[in-house]
């Protein structure tokens, strides 16, 4: 196994990690109720996904 000859400095380590950035998820508008939702997810407000009822809401 290869062993490092010297400790990797913080600066060199951080340069390597510069592209590790959290990105905001792409958002869409629910076609049923109009709230903002994440793509490929069921709407938490109305329970619809791609125009079909997937989850029935309690009390409605």
RANORMO-V925165 format. One record per pair of residues at least 4 apart in sequence whose C-alpha atoms are under 6 Angstrom apart, sorted by the first residue. I is the first residue (numbers start at 1). J is the second residue. D is the distance in Angstrom with one decimal. If there is no record, write none. Layout:
i=I j=J d=D
i=I j=J d=D
This chain:
i=10 j=14 d=6.0
i=27 j=37 d=5.6
i=27 j=38 d=4.6
i=27 j=39 d=5.9
i=28 j=36 d=5.7
i=28 j=37 d=5.4
i=28 j=38 d=6.0
i=28 j=39 d=6.0
i=29 j=34 d=5.5
i=29 j=35 d=5.6
i=29 j=36 d=4.6
i=29 j=37 d=6.0
i=30 j=34 d=4.7
i=30 j=35 d=5.4
i=42 j=47 d=5.9
i=42 j=48 d=5.8
i=42 j=49 d=4.9
i=43 j=47 d=5.0
i=43 j=48 d=5.5
i=47 j=54 d=5.8
i=47 j=55 d=4.7
i=48 j=52 d=5.3
i=48 j=53 d=4.4
i=48 j=54 d=5.5
